[in-house]
Amino acid sequence: NEDMGPDPGDGSNYVLIASAMDYNGDDALNTPESGTCDFPWGLYRGPITEKPSAGINAAGTIFMTYQTIDEAADTTLYSQSHKHLYMMTSSDGGNTWTYPMDIRRTVPGNDADFEECVFGVVGRNVTNEAVVLYQRDGAPGHALATAGTCDQANNLGNASDIVYTLVDALTVGTDNSIANNNFSVSQNYPNPSNGSTSINITLKKASSINFTVADILGKVVYTEQLDNLAAGIHTVTLNTGSWAHGVYTYTVRTADNAVTKQMIVK
C-alpha cells in the first residue's frame, strides 16, 4: 500500500501477513524428517511462503493468493510436504487481513492431501467470484530441479493440470477449523494489534484450557493456563506493546482438541 509511505528501517511501517499454518497447534511447522530428500518440501527458488498474486473488487477489497506448505497434507508417498494455494482478503488497503482459506480444499475432485498446488494467479477484477488459475500435480516441486533430487525424480515425465476455478468472494476469510463440538475461538480484535488485543473463547461445557502465542518461527512468547472455566464466553487480553512486529499464532487447547489462529502485531 503506497499510502503507507516508506519503511523507516525498523519494521514499523509494513504488515507481514502470510505464513504456513500450524494446523495441529503444536507451535511448530511439521515436515518430514526421513532424510530421503534434500529438502522436506519442493523448491521453487524462493522461501516456504511465496508467489503472491492479487485482484481487487469494486469496493476496494483486495483478494490475494499465495503458496505455502500445507501441514495437514499426507507426506508418506513422497517424503515431502505438499504446497497448497491459499487466499485471504483485506478491505482496508492491506492493514488487516482475513484468515487464510486453502483454495485446493474447496475444489472438488481428486485428493487434496496428495496434490501440489502452486503458481496461483488471481484475475485483476473481482466480482461476486474471484477467478484463480494455478498448476496442480501429484508430487512436490517440479521437473526443472537439480538432477537427482526428489523434486526432479518425482516430477520428470509426469503431467500437470492447469486448473481454472471460481472462488466465492463471500467465503474467503471464513475459517471452518476454528470451532469444534466443545468450544470456539474468535479472531483477535483489533487485528493488527497495536498495544493490546483480545480473543473470545466460547465454551459449551466447563473446561480447562491452555492458551499460547508463538511467533512466526514457532517460539512461544506467551502462555497461560486457565483451569475449571464455566461454560460461556471467556476473554483473553494480550498486552503486545513490547512484542516485535510481525505474524503470530495463538492456540487454545482443551483436553480434547486444539484450535490455532493467526494474528498480526504492529
C-alpha positions in Angstrom: 0.0 0.0 0.0 1.9 3.1 -1.2 -0.2 5.3 1.1 1.8 3.9 4.0 4.9 5.6 2.8 8.5 4.2 3.0 9.5 2.0 5.9 12.0 3.8 8.2 14.1 0.6 8.5 12.8 -0.5 11.9 9.9 -2.7 10.6 7.3 -0.3 11.9 5.7 0.5 8.6 4.9 -2.8 6.9 2.4 -5.5 7.5 3.6 -9.1 7.5 0.5 -11.1 6.5 1.2 -14.6 5.4 2.9 -17.8 6.7 2.4 -21.6 6.8 -0.3 -22.5 9.2 0.2 -24.6 12.3 -2.9 -26.7 11.9 -2.2 -29.2 14.7 -1.5 -26.4 17.2 1.9 -27.8 18.4 3.7 -24.5 17.9 5.9 -26.0 15.1 5.7 -26.5 11.4 5.8 -30.3 11.0 7.6 -31.5 7.9 9.0 -35.0 7.0 12.3 -35.8 8.7 13.1 -39.1 6.9 16.3 -37.7 5.2 15.1 -39.3 1.9 15.1 -35.9 0.2 17.5 -32.9 0.4 14.6 -30.7 1.4 11.3 -31.7 3.2 9.3 -29.7 0.6 9.5 -28.8 -3.1 11.7 -25.9 -4.0 10.5 -23.0 -6.2 13.6 -20.8 -6.0 12.0 -18.9 -3.1 11.0 -19.2 0.6 8.5 -21.5 2.1 5.7 -18.9 1.7 5.9 -17.2 -1.7 4.4 -16.1 -5.0 1.6 -13.7 -4.1 -1.0 -12.6 -6.7 -3.8 -10.2 -6.1 -7.0 -8.8 -7.5 -9.5 -6.2 -6.3 -13.3 -5.7 -6.3 -15.3 -2.5 -6.9 -15.5 -1.9 -3.1 -11.7 -1.8 -2.9 -11.3 -5.2 -1.2 -8.0 -6.9 -2.1 -8.1 -10.7 -2.8 -4.6 -12.2 -2.5 -3.3 -15.8 -3.1 0.0 -17.3 -2.1 1.5 -20.7 -1.9 2.9 -22.4 1.2 3.2 -25.7 3.0 0.0 -27.5 3.9 1.0 -29.1 7.2 -2.2 -31.2 7.2 -1.4 -32.9 3.8 -0.2 -36.6 3.7 3.6 -36.9 3.3 4.1 -40.6 3.2 4.3 -41.1 -0.5 7.0 -38.6 -1.4 8.6 -37.9 2.0 8.0 -34.2 1.3 5.3 -31.7 2.4 2.9 -30.6 -0.3 2.3 -26.9 -1.0 -1.2 -25.5 -1.4 -2.7 -22.3 -2.7 -4.3 -20.0 0.0 -6.5 -16.9 -0.4 -7.1 -14.0 2.1 -8.7 -10.6 1.7 -8.2 -7.1 3.0 -10.9 -4.4 3.0 -8.7 -1.6 4.4 -5.9 -1.3 1.9 -3.8 -4.0 3.4 -3.7 -3.0 7.0 -5.6 -6.1 8.2 -6.3 -9.4 6.5 -8.8 -12.3 6.9 -7.9 -15.8 8.0 -6.3 -17.8 5.0 -8.5 -20.2 3.0 -7.0 -23.3 1.4 -8.3 -23.0 -2.2 -7.5 -26.6 -3.1 -9.7 -28.0 -0.3 -12.7 -26.1 -1.8 -12.3 -27.6 -5.3 -13.9 -31.0 -5.9 -12.1 -33.9 -7.5 -9.0 -36.0 -6.6 -7.4 -35.8 -3.2 -6.0 -32.6 -1.8 -3.8 -34.5 0.6 -1.7 -35.8 -2.3 -1.6 -32.8 -4.6 0.8 -29.9 -5.1 -1.0 -26.7 -6.0 1.3 -23.7 -7.0 1.9 -20.8 -9.3 -1.5 -19.2 -8.5 -2.8 -16.1 -10.4 -5.9 -14.1 -9.4 -7.9 -12.2 -12.0 -7.4 -8.5 -11.6 -11.1 -7.6 -11.4 -13.1 -9.5 -8.7 -16.9 -9.5 -8.8 -19.0 -12.0 -6.8 -16.3 -14.5 -7.5 -12.5 -14.4 -7.8 -11.0 -16.1 -10.9 -8.0 -18.2 -10.0 -5.6 -20.2 -12.2 -3.0 -22.5 -10.7 -0.9 -25.5 -11.6 -1.6 -28.9 -9.9 0.1 -32.3 -9.9 0.9 -35.1 -7.5 4.4 -34.5 -6.4 6.1 -31.6 -4.5 8.4 -29.4 -6.6 8.9 -29.5 -10.3 10.9 -31.4 -13.0 13.2 -28.5 -13.8 15.0 -29.0 -10.5 18.6 -30.3 -10.0 19.1 -33.7 -11.5 18.9 -36.5 -8.9 16.9 -34.6 -6.4 13.5 -35.8 -5.2 11.8 -32.8 -7.0 13.3 -33.8 -10.4 12.9 -37.6 -10.0 9.3 -37.4 -8.8 8.1 -35.0 -11.4 10.1 -35.8 -14.6 7.7 -37.1 -17.3 4.6 -36.6 -15.3 1.7 -34.5 -16.4 0.4 -31.4 -14.6 -3.0 -29.8 -14.7 -3.7 -26.1 -15.2 -6.8 -25.5 -13.0 -9.4 -22.7 -13.5 -11.6 -22.2 -10.5 -14.0 -19.6 -9.2 -13.8 -18.7 -5.5 -17.0 -17.3 -3.9 -15.9 -13.9 -2.6 -18.2 -14.2 0.5 -16.5 -17.5 1.6 -12.9 -16.1 1.8 -11.9 -15.5 5.4 -14.4 -18.0 6.8 -12.3 -20.5 8.8 -14.1 -23.7 9.2 -11.5 -25.1 11.6 -11.9 -22.7 14.4 -14.8 -24.4 16.1 -15.5 -28.0 17.3 -18.2 -29.7 19.4 -17.0 -28.2 22.7 -15.6 -24.7 22.0 -14.9 -22.0 19.5 -12.3 -19.2 19.3 -12.7 -15.7 17.8 -10.4 -13.7 15.7 -8.4 -11.4 17.9 -9.6 -7.8 17.9 -8.2 -5.4 16.9 -6.0 -7.1 14.3 -3.3 -6.0 13.8 -2.7 -5.4 17.5 -1.2 -2.1 18.4 -0.5 -2.4 22.1 -3.4 -4.6 23.2 -5.8 -7.2 21.6 -8.5 -9.6 22.9 -9.7 -13.1 22.0 -13.0 -14.6 23.0 -13.2 -18.3 23.8 -16.7 -19.8 23.9 -17.0 -23.0 25.9 -20.1 -25.2 25.5 -19.2 -27.1 28.7 -17.0 -26.5 31.7 -13.3 -27.0 30.7 -9.7 -26.2 31.5 -7.8 -24.5 28.7 -4.2 -23.8 27.8 -3.6 -20.6 25.8 -0.3 -20.0 24.0 1.1 -17.5 21.5 4.1 -18.2 19.2 6.0 -16.1 16.7 6.5 -16.9 13.1 9.5 -19.1 13.9 7.5 -21.1 16.5 9.0 -19.6 19.6 6.4 -19.3 22.4 6.1 -15.7 23.6 3.1 -16.1 25.9 1.4 -18.9 27.7 -1.5 -19.1 30.2 -3.3 -21.9 31.9 -6.9 -21.3 32.8 -8.4 -24.1 34.9 -12.0 -25.0 35.7 -13.7 -22.4 33.5 -17.5 -22.5 33.4 -19.4 -22.8 30.1 -19.8 -19.5 28.4 -17.6 -16.7 26.9 -14.2 -16.0 28.3 -11.9 -13.2 27.1 -8.1 -13.4 27.0 -6.5 -9.9 26.6 -2.9 -9.7 25.4 -0.6 -6.7 26.0 1.5 -6.7 22.9 3.2 -3.4 23.2 6.7 -4.9 23.8 6.4 -7.6 21.1 8.3 -7.5 17.9 6.2 -6.5 14.8 5.1 -9.5 12.7 2.8 -12.5 12.4 2.0 -14.7 15.4 -0.3 -17.7 16.0 -2.4 -18.2 19.1 -3.5 -21.7 20.2 -6.3 -22.7 22.5 -6.1 -26.3 23.8 -8.5 -28.3 25.8 -8.2 -32.0 26.9 -9.9 -33.0 23.6 -8.8 -30.6 20.9 -6.8 -27.5 19.8 -7.6 -24.5 17.7 -4.9 -22.2 16.2 -5.5 -18.8 14.5 -3.2 -16.1 13.2 -2.7 -12.5 14.5 -0.6 -9.6 13.5 1.3 -7.2 15.8 2.3 -3.7 14.6 
